[in-house]
Amino acid sequence: MEKERKVIWLENALIIMAIAALWPAILQWPDRVTKPFLYLALVTMAVISRRRWRRLMSIKKDKNQ
């Protein structure tokens, strides 16, 4: 249980960092600086979304049994 809580905290921190990665694009920094941050943020958000969806579905499945 403790390990799962640490993973959730890590995911939350990565979400905040992904949101922060948007700011260089909002401030109109050069594309060579912003594009890598945005792609990394996109991949990070996709991985976290998949993990959280699977976690949600497993909780739902456990409650139905």
C-alpha positions as a printed Julia matrix, in Angstrom:
65×3 Matrix{Float64}:
   0.0    0.0     0.0
   2.84   2.38    0.83
   4.48   1.74   -2.53
   1.22   2.56   -4.34
   0.96   5.86   -2.47
   4.51   6.77   -3.52
   3.67   5.95   -7.13
   0.6    8.22   -6.99
   2.7   11.04   -5.53
   5.24  10.56   -8.31
   2.48  10.63  -10.93
   1.08  13.83   -9.41
   4.51  15.45   -9.52
   4.93  14.43  -13.16
   1.53  15.94  -13.98
   2.59  19.25  -12.43
   5.86  19.14  -14.38
   3.93  18.44  -17.59
   1.74  21.46  -16.94
   4.86  23.54  -16.3
   6.23  22.35  -19.65
   3.44  24.29  -21.35
   4.75  27.66  -20.17
   7.66  27.98  -22.61
   5.16  27.54  -25.46
   2.74  30.03  -23.89
   5.58  32.53  -23.53
   6.43  31.94  -27.22
   9.95  30.69  -26.73
  11.63  29.28  -29.84
  10.23  25.96  -31.12
  13.56  24.19  -30.73
  13.21  24.77  -26.98
   9.49  24.16  -26.54
   8.86  21.16  -28.82
  10.91  18.63  -26.79
   9.19  19.72  -23.57
   5.74  19.43  -25.15
   6.4   15.99  -26.62
   7.79  14.76  -23.31
   4.74  16.15  -21.51
   2.44  14.42  -24.0
   4.11  11.06  -23.52
   4.12  11.49  -19.75
   0.43  12.35  -19.66
  -0.44   9.38  -21.9
   1.46   6.95  -19.67
  -0.09   8.35  -16.5
  -3.59   8.3   -18.02
  -3.2    4.66  -18.98
  -1.9    3.69  -15.55
  -4.69   5.54  -13.74
  -7.36   4.1   -16.05
  -6.11   0.57  -15.37
  -6.01   1.29  -11.63
  -9.57   2.64  -11.74
 -10.84  -0.36  -13.67
  -9.2   -2.79  -11.23
 -10.83  -1.0    -8.28
 -14.18  -1.11  -10.04
 -13.72  -4.81  -10.81
 -12.83  -5.56   -7.16
 -15.94  -3.77   -5.9
 -18.21  -5.71   -8.24
 -16.98  -9.07   -6.96
